[in-house]
Amino acid sequence: MKEQEVVFCSIRELGRMLRTRQITPTRLAEIFLHRLETLGPRYNAVVTVTRERALQQAQRAEAELAAGHDRGPLHGIPYGAKDLLATSGGIPTTWGAAPFREQTFDYDATVIRKLEEAGAVLVAKLAMVELAGGMGYRQPHASFTGPGINPWHQKAWTGGSSSGSGAAVAAGLVPFALGSETWGSIMSPAAYCGVTGLRPTYGRVSRYGAMALCWTLDKLGPLCLTADDCGLVLQAIAGPDPRDPSAVERPYRYALEETASRRYRFGVPSGCLEGVEEAVKANFERSLAVLESLGTVEEVTLPDFPYEAVTRTILNAEAASAFEDLITSGRIAELTAPEDRYSSYARLTILARDYLRALRIRGLLARAIDELLVHYDALVTPTRPTVAPPLGREFRSIAAGTGRDLIGAIGNGAGLPGVSVPNGFGENGLPTGLHLVGRAWEENRLLSIAHAYQQVTDWHTRHPPDLTAPPAP
């Protein structure tokens, strides 16, 4: 089977090919390894190609499937992991940061172990913004691997901090990838790269073996081609873990709801289109018309809380604690982005009373948002107010009033699940995204809505042009 016949296929489509023996797991892994090695550098998307481990896992999957031992929908499917997830076997885990570029661990993160148990094949560790953006970067060049280059436009950014994960899925370098989100790090690359991203409920997925940025905000989740793919991956990685006390003892089984038999209620936060680019606004309004075929859409007023200030205070305080040794040792000066070398010192001065006040207010706002969401199946906004910014321009500027993300602050501050799906294109042919946020633990409802949306739209089936890899030697 040729490369073009498997690239940009869904997980279920690849699974059918494997089980009908149209292609073997080893051949599938070789195709994506070749694309990672030849196309990955074009997008600064890859830190390490894990060729040896991938072929061992693929050969094991091939033997197991041939013997009738089927581990499930991910068996034999290649994937990439954001390079903040520990991997054994001498494979580096760099956290996207120059001071840690030689760092290795002798164990696998829980999500890596669970995916191996599901039969998935790790083909690459993917690039990311240094320290997951925790030092307050303001422009795309904040990684020792270079800025994430968008497969849709060579002079545009991928979004961060899961930059390599977004680019790798969009460019067909992997069928799916793992990312992480503390505030926007899955949603932004999903929107900018035109793929589907899922931020699970806080506590749904173990973070053991993942770099800690902010203990009470960090979450791990997938970036995929479709919402259905995201559900299949979440089923494999979700669940409790004695090594991560935040991972909740709450069973999860992926199942799509029968959307034809029910009507959903969607709430559109008032003011969510302020400062939004015209193309993003037009695509969002067109998306609302699609959602109206699934239920009702109405404007909603959010409870009055300082969402962004609360979430930002918690993030900054916990990040300063997580990287205190790096900061106080002076090795913070080895980071790539100039602003990352000094901004962290200010975070060390955050007062305990301010941090504790932010935690108390977060409890109140989480309760208020949950009371609101009792009446809605999802809050709906544009994922990002603009298309991906140019590589040479700052995307966050307090002075200019840019970089605001109210729904991101709410979703992450309250630990709520979110899904971003492609919903059109804007300036320079760059993708835009539709963001759905739901109640805690209701990933299946969000995925059902996103799947229904993708059943009647084709944005998720559109892919960047000129992505053919050079012939394999």
BABA-382472 format. One record per residue (C-alpha): x, y, z. Coordinates in steps of 0.02 Angstrom, whole numbers, plus 50000, padded with zeros to 5 digits. Example, Ala and Ser with C-alpha at 12.3 -4.5 7.8 and 13.67 -1.06 7.14 Angstrom:
(r (50615, 49775, 50390)),
(r (50684, 49947, 50357)),
END
This chain:
(r (50000, 50000, 50000)),
(r (50065, 50172, 49952)),
(r (50097, 50319, 50068)),
(r (49958, 50428, 49999)),
(r (49830, 50291, 50035)),
(r (49860, 50294, 50223)),
(r (49912, 50472, 50264)),
(r (49765, 50573, 50333)),
(r (49662, 50417, 50367)),
(r (49567, 50410, 50531)),
(r (49613, 50286, 50668)),
(r (49463, 50178, 50623)),
(r (49510, 50179, 50439)),
(r (49689, 50129, 50478)),
(r (49625, 49994, 50595)),
(r (49518, 49918, 50458)),
(r (49668, 49915, 50341)),
(r (49773, 49827, 50473)),
(r (49640, 49698, 50514)),
(r (49602, 49658, 50332)),
(r (49791, 49645, 50302)),
(r (49793, 49780, 50169)),
(r (49945, 49844, 50264)),
(r (50050, 49782, 50408)),
(r (50092, 49878, 50567)),
(r (50275, 49874, 50518)),
(r (50242, 49949, 50347)),
(r (50127, 50080, 50424)),
(r (50261, 50129, 50549)),
(r (50392, 50141, 50413)),
(r (50283, 50260, 50311)),
(r (50262, 50380, 50457)),
(r (50443, 50364, 50513)),
(r (50495, 50414, 50337)),
(r (50379, 50564, 50339)),
(r (50442, 50618, 50509)),
(r (50622, 50607, 50453)),
(r (50599, 50695, 50287)),
(r (50456, 50819, 50318)),
(r (50471, 50845, 50506)),
(r (50621, 50963, 50494)),
(r (50522, 51074, 50375)),
(r (50405, 51120, 50518)),
(r (50525, 51109, 50667)),
(r (50400, 50979, 50727)),
(r (50512, 50837, 50785)),
(r (50640, 50822, 50924)),
(r (50677, 50635, 50914)),
(r (50620, 50502, 50791)),
(r (50604, 50343, 50895)),
(r (50638, 50224, 50750)),
(r (50707, 50076, 50847)),
(r (50570, 50075, 50978)),
(r (50436, 50103, 50845)),
(r (50489, 49955, 50739)),
(r (50498, 49842, 50891)),
(r (50322, 49893, 50943)),
(r (50258, 49877, 50764)),
(r (50331, 49703, 50743)),
(r (50252, 49649, 50907)),
(r (50083, 49719, 50850)),
(r (50102, 49628, 50685)),
(r (50132, 49462, 50771)),
(r (49991, 49488, 50895)),
(r (49862, 49535, 50762)),
(r (49915, 49388, 50654)),
(r (49888, 49274, 50805)),
(r (49715, 49345, 50838)),
(r (49765, 49448, 50990)),
(r (49681, 49616, 50960)),
(r (49715, 49749, 51092)),
(r (49585, 49870, 51024)),
(r (49567, 50015, 50902)),
(r (49743, 50086, 50931)),
(r (49832, 49921, 50902)),
(r (49968, 49951, 50772)),
(r (49930, 50138, 50753)),
(r (50082, 50255, 50754)),
(r (50081, 50413, 50860)),
(r (50191, 50553, 50923)),
(r (50210, 50621, 51099)),
(r (50245, 50798, 51157)),
(r (50422, 50801, 51223)),
(r (50374, 50833, 51404)),
(r (50321, 50651, 51426)),
(r (50454, 50536, 51499)),
(r (50512, 50393, 51389)),
(r (50632, 50254, 51438)),
(r (50766, 50172, 51334)),
(r (50883, 50321, 51321)),
(r (50760, 50425, 51221)),
(r (50783, 50609, 51271)),
(r (50643, 50707, 51353)),
(r (50696, 50887, 51327)),
(r (50545, 50989, 51385)),
(r (50581, 51096, 51231)),
(r (50718, 51186, 51329)),
(r (50904, 51199, 51293)),
(r (50957, 51164, 51474)),
(r (50870, 50994, 51465)),
(r (50911, 50940, 51287)),
(r (51012, 50788, 51349)),
(r (50889, 50739, 51487)),
(r (50834, 50557, 51494)),
(r (50725, 50452, 51609)),
(r (50725, 50267, 51649)),
(r (50535, 50251, 51648)),
(r (50386, 50290, 51539)),
(r (50251, 50416, 51581)),
(r (50086, 50332, 51624)),
(r (50005, 50388, 51461)),
(r (50151, 50317, 51360)),
(r (50136, 50152, 51454)),
(r (49947, 50146, 51429)),
(r (49964, 50177, 51243)),
(r (50093, 50037, 51232)),
(r (49970, 49923, 51321)),
(r (49839, 49974, 51192)),
(r (49960, 49923, 51054)),
(r (49998, 50097, 50989)),
(r (50169, 50128, 50911)),
(r (50275, 50276, 50971)),
(r (50364, 50348, 50819)),
(r (50423, 50518, 50882)),
(r (50446, 50641, 51024)),
(r (50373, 50804, 50960)),
(r (50433, 50983, 50979)),
(r (50359, 51105, 51102)),
(r (50381, 51280, 51170)),
(r (50516, 51279, 51304)),
(r (50449, 51227, 51474)),
(r (50275, 51222, 51397)),
(r (50272, 51411, 51390)),
(r (50278, 51426, 51578)),
(r (50403, 51568, 51579)),
(r (50286, 51685, 51485)),
(r (50349, 51682, 51307)),
(r (50277, 51812, 51187)),
(r (50333, 51755, 51014)),
(r (50351, 51592, 50915)),
(r (50541, 51572, 50931)),
(r (50535, 51506, 51110)),
(r (50609, 51333, 51082)),
(r (50783, 51267, 51051)),
(r (50712, 51170, 50902)),
(r (50655, 51332, 50820)),
(r (50481, 51406, 50798)),
(r (50338, 51290, 50756)),
(r (50305, 51316, 50570)),
(r (50126, 51296, 50513)),
(r (50099, 51166, 50375)),
(r (49966, 51281, 50299)),
(r (50085, 51428, 50279)),
(r (50273, 51427, 50297)),
(r (50279, 51601, 50375)),
(r (50146, 51568, 50507)),
(r (50158, 51492, 50681)),
(r (50081, 51327, 50737)),
(r (50025, 51389, 50907)),
(r (50094, 51325, 51072)),
(r (50146, 51250, 51178)),
(r (50103, 51084, 51091)),
(r (50176, 51155, 50931)),
(r (50251, 50996, 50861)),
(r (50096, 50894, 50902)),
(r (49983, 51013, 50805)),
(r (50100, 51024, 50655)),
(r (50135, 50837, 50650)),
(r (49950, 50790, 50641)),
(r (49911, 50930, 50515)),
(r (50055, 50878, 50403)),
(r (50015, 50693, 50410)),
(r (50175, 50649, 50502)),
(r (50075, 50549, 50630)),
(r (49893, 50491, 50637)),
(r (49877, 50566, 50812)),
(r (49982, 50649, 50945)),
(r (49980, 50682, 51131)),
(r (49988, 50861, 51193)),
(r (49968, 50950, 51358)),
(r (49868, 51101, 51411)),
(r (49887, 51215, 51560)),
(r (49804, 51359, 51470)),
(r (49778, 51346, 51281)),
(r (49919, 51227, 51236)),
(r (49806, 51099, 51151)),
(r (49667, 51215, 51092)),
(r (49781, 51343, 51008)),
(r (49882, 51221, 50899)),
(r (49722, 51129, 50855)),
(r (49641, 51289, 50791)),
(r (49795, 51361, 50705)),
(r (49839, 51196, 50620)),
(r (49663, 51143, 50571)),
(r (49653, 50984, 50675)),
(r (49542, 50922, 50816)),
(r (49602, 50941, 50995)),
(r (49530, 50876, 51158)),
(r (49568, 50948, 51330)),
(r (49502, 50821, 51456)),
(r (49430, 50862, 51625)),
(r (49564, 50897, 51756)),
(r (49597, 50729, 51840)),
(r (49534, 50622, 51695)),
(r (49710, 50576, 51636)),
(r (49863, 50537, 51743)),
(r (50007, 50658, 51726)),
(r (50137, 50544, 51803)),
(r (50296, 50561, 51703)),
(r (50244, 50727, 51626)),
(r (50341, 50887, 51659)),
(r (50253, 50984, 51795)),
(r (50215, 51164, 51753)),
(r (50062, 51200, 51859)),
(r (50003, 51056, 51969)),
(r (49823, 51115, 51983)),
(r (49800, 51160, 51799)),
(r (49904, 51038, 51694)),
(r (49808, 50914, 51585)),
(r (49858, 50789, 51449)),
(r (49754, 50757, 51293)),
(r (49757, 50709, 51109)),
(r (49768, 50806, 50946)),
(r (49691, 50707, 50804)),
(r (49608, 50722, 50635)),
(r (49432, 50694, 50703)),
(r (49330, 50702, 50862)),
(r (49302, 50514, 50850)),
(r (49491, 50487, 50849)),
(r (49506, 50595, 51006)),
(r (49379, 50485, 51095)),
(r (49472, 50326, 51050)),
(r (49635, 50396, 51117)),
(r (49555, 50465, 51275)),
(r (49482, 50293, 51313)),
(r (49658, 50220, 51308)),
(r (49742, 50350, 51419)),
(r (49605, 50394, 51545)),
(r (49590, 50323, 51719)),
(r (49659, 50327, 51895)),
(r (49843, 50306, 51936)),
(r (49914, 50279, 52111)),
(r (50068, 50378, 52057)),
(r (49963, 50533, 52021)),
(r (49846, 50579, 52165)),
(r (49753, 50701, 52051)),
(r (49699, 50562, 51933)),
(r (49520, 50527, 51987)),
(r (49449, 50354, 52019)),
(r (49315, 50376, 51888)),
(r (49291, 50248, 51749)),
(r (49285, 50312, 51571)),
(r (49219, 50225, 51417)),
(r (49209, 50318, 51253)),
(r (49034, 50314, 51178)),
(r (48950, 50432, 51056)),
(r (48775, 50489, 51097)),
(r (48635, 50466, 50971)),
(r (48624, 50647, 50918)),
(r (48470, 50621, 50809)),
(r (48366, 50577, 50962)),
(r (48403, 50732, 51065)),
(r (48416, 50920, 51051)),
(r (48567, 51006, 51124)),
(r (48571, 51178, 51205)),
(r (48717, 51290, 51160)),
(r (48764, 51449, 51251)),
(r (48863, 51586, 51164)),
(r (48947, 51700, 51293)),
(r (48902, 51882, 51262)),
(r (49048, 51982, 51197)),
(r (49144, 51829, 51136)),
(r (49163, 51907, 50962)),
(r (49242, 52069, 51023)),
(r (49412, 52093, 50942)),
(r (49389, 51941, 50830)),
(r (49449, 51945, 50650)),
(r (49313, 51960, 50519)),
(r (49348, 51789, 50442)),
(r (49348, 51707, 50614)),
(r (49182, 51792, 50653)),
(r (49105, 51738, 50487)),
(r (49161, 51558, 50511)),
(r (49094, 51557, 50688)),
(r (48924, 51622, 50635)),
(r (48916, 51490, 50499)),
(r (48959, 51359, 50631)),
(r (48817, 51419, 50741)),
(r (48698, 51389, 50596)),
(r (48759, 51208, 50591)),
(r (48738, 51190, 50780)),
(r (48560, 51254, 50764)),
(r (48522, 51096, 50667)),
(r (48573, 50999, 50823)),
(r (48480, 51104, 50949)),
(r (48458, 51282, 51010)),
(r (48584, 51424, 51016)),
(r (48563, 51571, 51133)),
(r (48669, 51711, 51203)),
(r (48720, 51690, 51383)),
(r (48794, 51809, 51511)),
(r (48937, 51735, 51609)),
(r (48947, 51756, 51798)),
(r (49055, 51906, 51843)),
(r (49226, 51843, 51900)),
(r (49407, 51894, 51863)),
(r (49434, 51731, 51768)),
(r (49596, 51777, 51681)),
(r (49676, 51859, 51833)),
(r (49636, 51709, 51942)),
(r (49700, 51579, 51821)),
(r (49855, 51682, 51780)),
(r (49899, 51705, 51963)),
(r (49886, 51518, 51997)),
(r (49987, 51475, 51842)),
(r (50126, 51600, 51878)),
(r (50143, 51554, 52061)),
(r (50148, 51367, 52031)),
(r (50265, 51381, 51882)),
(r (50387, 51483, 51986)),
(r (50383, 51346, 52117)),
(r (50401, 51205, 51991)),
(r (50556, 51284, 51914)),
(r (50627, 51369, 52068)),
(r (50792, 51276, 52057)),
(r (50815, 51321, 51874)),
(r (50774, 51503, 51909)),
(r (50880, 51527, 52065)),
(r (51029, 51432, 51992)),
(r (51038, 51557, 51849)),
(r (51021, 51421, 51717)),
(r (50859, 51505, 51666)),
(r (50976, 51616, 51561)),
(r (51005, 51465, 51447)),
(r (50827, 51471, 51380)),
(r (50802, 51522, 51200)),
(r (50674, 51663, 51211)),
(r (50749, 51821, 51288)),
(r (50592, 51860, 51387)),
(r (50592, 51686, 51464)),
(r (50762, 51720, 51542)),
(r (50702, 51859, 51657)),
(r (50512, 51858, 51673)),
(r (50516, 51710, 51792)),
(r (50602, 51813, 51928)),
(r (50448, 51921, 51949)),
(r (50344, 51765, 51979)),
(r (50449, 51720, 52130)),
(r (50381, 51877, 52213)),
(r (50197, 51826, 52205)),
(r (50130, 51834, 52383)),
(r (50058, 51679, 52466)),
(r (49901, 51776, 52510)),
(r (49872, 51820, 52326)),
(r (49895, 51639, 52274)),
(r (49778, 51577, 52410)),
(r (49650, 51711, 52366)),
(r (49656, 51653, 52184)),
(r (49627, 51473, 52239)),
(r (49475, 51524, 52343)),
(r (49402, 51627, 52201)),
(r (49433, 51483, 52081)),
(r (49321, 51374, 52188)),
(r (49183, 51503, 52180)),
(r (49196, 51530, 51992)),
(r (49202, 51343, 51958)),
(r (49041, 51321, 52055)),
(r (48958, 51467, 51966)),
(r (49007, 51404, 51793)),
(r (48945, 51230, 51835)),
(r (48778, 51302, 51890)),
(r (48769, 51392, 51723)),
(r (48816, 51236, 51624)),
(r (48674, 51139, 51704)),
(r (48565, 51229, 51577)),
(r (48679, 51204, 51426)),
(r (48768, 51059, 51344)),
(r (48912, 51170, 51291)),
(r (48974, 51347, 51288)),
(r (49029, 51392, 51112)),
(r (49158, 51521, 51054)),
(r (49293, 51540, 50922)),
(r (49445, 51442, 50982)),
(r (49560, 51588, 50943)),
(r (49513, 51766, 50892)),
(r (49634, 51765, 50744)),
(r (49716, 51645, 50625)),
(r (49895, 51592, 50664)),
(r (50009, 51744, 50684)),
(r (50165, 51771, 50578)),
(r (50326, 51694, 50641)),
(r (50411, 51862, 50663)),
(r (50275, 51949, 50766)),
(r (50236, 51949, 50951)),
(r (50067, 51869, 50983)),
(r (50049, 51923, 51164)),
(r (50065, 52104, 51218)),
(r (49990, 52175, 51376)),
(r (50020, 52352, 51314)),
(r (49924, 52317, 51154)),
(r (49786, 52224, 51245)),
(r (49812, 52065, 51145)),
(r (49826, 51887, 51206)),
(r (49659, 51883, 51300)),
(r (49574, 51713, 51314)),
(r (49422, 51720, 51428)),
(r (49348, 51551, 51383)),
(r (49521, 51472, 51399)),
(r (49538, 51546, 51573)),
(r (49366, 51479, 51621)),
(r (49394, 51305, 51548)),
(r (49565, 51283, 51625)),
(r (49534, 51375, 51787)),
(r (49380, 51267, 51821)),
(r (49460, 51108, 51751)),
(r (49326, 51085, 51618)),
(r (49340, 50981, 51459)),
(r (49351, 51069, 51291)),
(r (49356, 51021, 51108)),
(r (49418, 51123, 50961)),
(r (49366, 51073, 50786)),
(r (49413, 51154, 50619)),
(r (49276, 51268, 50553)),
(r (49348, 51362, 50404)),
(r (49490, 51468, 50340)),
(r (49543, 51648, 50354)),
(r (49685, 51760, 50298)),
(r (49823, 51674, 50197)),
(r (49720, 51514, 50192)),
(r (49751, 51480, 50377)),
(r (49626, 51376, 50477)),
(r (49507, 51435, 50612)),
(r (49428, 51336, 50752)),
(r (49264, 51312, 50846)),
(r (49281, 51288, 51035)),
(r (49157, 51187, 51139)),
(r (49169, 51186, 51329)),
(r (49062, 51073, 51438)),
(r (49033, 51015, 51616)),
(r (49166, 50916, 51706)),
(r (49173, 50731, 51655)),
(r (49059, 50758, 51503)),
(r (49190, 50726, 51368)),
(r (49073, 50605, 51280)),
(r (48940, 50739, 51259)),
(r (49066, 50862, 51187)),
(r (49139, 50729, 51073)),
(r (48964, 50680, 51014)),
(r (48926, 50860, 50969)),
(r (49094, 50881, 50883)),
(r (49070, 50718, 50789)),
(r (48896, 50770, 50732)),
(r (48968, 50936, 50673)),
(r (49103, 50845, 50575)),
(r (48974, 50730, 50497)),
(r (48894, 50878, 50408)),
(r (49050, 50984, 50374)),
(r (49211, 50941, 50285)),
(r (49338, 51059, 50364)),
(r (49423, 50915, 50454)),
(r (49450, 50825, 50288)),
(r (49548, 50969, 50212)),
(r (49736, 50959, 50224)),
(r (49884, 51070, 50179)),
(r (49948, 51056, 50000)),
(r (50121, 50998, 49944)),
(r (50149, 50873, 50083)),
(r (50221, 50730, 49982)),
(r (50376, 50656, 50062)),
(r (50530, 50620, 49955)),
(r (50538, 50438, 49897)),
(r (50608, 50320, 50026)),
(r (50784, 50257, 49983)),
END
